[in-house]
Amino acid sequence: MDSGPRAPRSGGLAAVSTALLAMSRRLEVRDVLRTIVASARELLDAEYAALGVPDDHGGFAQFVVDGISEEQWRAIGPLPRQHGILAAMLHQDGAERLADVRKDPRFEGWPAAHPDMSDFLGMPIRDGEETLGALFLANKRSVPGGRHGFTDEDEELLSLLAQHAAIALTNARLYERSRELTIAEERSRLAHELHDAVSQKLFSLRLTAQAAAALVDRDPARAKDELQQVALLAAEAADELRAAVTELRPTALDEDGLVATLRNQVRVLDRAHTAHVTFTCDGVRALPAAQEEAVLRVAQEALHNALRHSAGNRIDVTLTRRETGGAQLRVTDDGTGFSPPTVRRAGRHLGLVSMRDRAAGVGGRLTVRSEHGTGTTIELEVPGG
């Protein structure tokens, strides 16, 4: 949200194309909503724009605005309910264009901090029979000749935008549901692995501990032996647990291989985030299973750090074949950078310990190059292949 001045909107198909492309590049629902609102306000040259997604209880699950500052939005108070003009937009098929919304009999007033609005254009966002939300625009800026208010052309343009918004919003919802299912499947698989690997060890450990407790008073020597066995079983259980967690091979690697898996994940991240994320592969075809998993896990951790902490505009992932065999992974961002020694002294690791452990586990080497203001490069070299 911002209340600053806007540059005049671009004209013609170029502006529409830019707006539609911006919507299609977002995969998170919240980002899609914000892009739709900002695009609508820009294209129709309105002072205010909003998009409401209804819930099942007479309110809005989400309500995104553009043209109002954060301070104004907080002062307005709770999200609006589905009433008046807002409700009309959620229960009708077509647009609603008003010269002055305040004079409409359905108008029920605004909170005290709400900005004053006059001319109004609303449009439902529909997917078949389902209403996904509604777009609202207010206060069309003056045009040459002093004419005010939204036009037939504006209504037609908003209708086109709403149709594509429905597609973008549906895709974003499907993406989020797919991701939730994938996470649930991975958790279920992990639970089975942990159960099979550790449950027998824990059962034996419990029985041995109970035996030791029963022997403490009447046979201390045997109790000591049992306690030593408890320590041994606990160590074995810890090893089994560690193996179950670290050795689970992602199913995508088995199905698609390292290169395709990395390419797909980078493509998803590029669409889901504002930073531009790229992937380049040169000469790498297949590596041993352990090396492929290490490369994937390090790439995921490095990408997570770059997207969350670097504030960069670009992240480049490259995978190249080494002349001596194996592969080299490089993840580079143009963000703020950091001082690795300072991070270590502060007790923060940014996943560096995990990445180094994965590199060492396959006979590889991890290098981290970063300074404040110069971005960060994570480089992993692995043998094999």
Sequence and secondary structure as in RCSB ss.txt:
>XXXX:A:sequence
MDSGPRAPRSGGLAAVSTALLAMSRRLEVRDVLRTIVASARELLDAEYAALGVPDDHGGFAQFVVDGISEEQWRA
IGPLPRQHGILAAMLHQDGAERLADVRKDPRFEGWPAAHPDMSDFLGMPIRDGEETLGALFLANKRSVPGGRHGF
TDEDEELLSLLAQHAAIALTNARLYERSRELTIAEERSRLAHELHDAVSQKLFSLRLTAQAAAALVDRDPARAKD
ELQQVALLAAEAADELRAAVTELRPTALDEDGLVATLRNQVRVLDRAHTAHVTFTCDGVRALPAAQEEAVLRVAQ
EALHNALRHSAGNRIDVTLTRRETGGAQLRVTDDGTGFSPPTVRRAGRHLGLVSMRDRAAGVGGRLTVRSEHGTG
TTIELEVPGG
>XXXX:A:secstr
   S       HHHHHHHHHHHHHT  SHHHHHHHHHHHHHHHHTEEEEEEEEE SSSSEEEEEEESS HHHHHH
H S   S HHHHHHHS SS EEES GGGSTT     TTS    SEEEEEEEETTEEEEEEEEEEE   TTS  S 
 HHHHHHHHHHHHHHHHHHHHHHHHHHHHHHHHHHHHHHHHHHHHHHHHHHHHHHHHHHHHHHHHTTT HHHHHH
HHHHHHHHHHHHHHHHHHHHHS   HHHHHH HHHHHHHHHHHHHHHSSSEEEEEEES     HHHHHHHHHHHH
HHHHHIIIII  SEEEEEEEE TTSSEEEEEEE S    HHHHHHTT  TTHHHHHHHHHHTT EEEEEE TTS 
EEEEEEE   
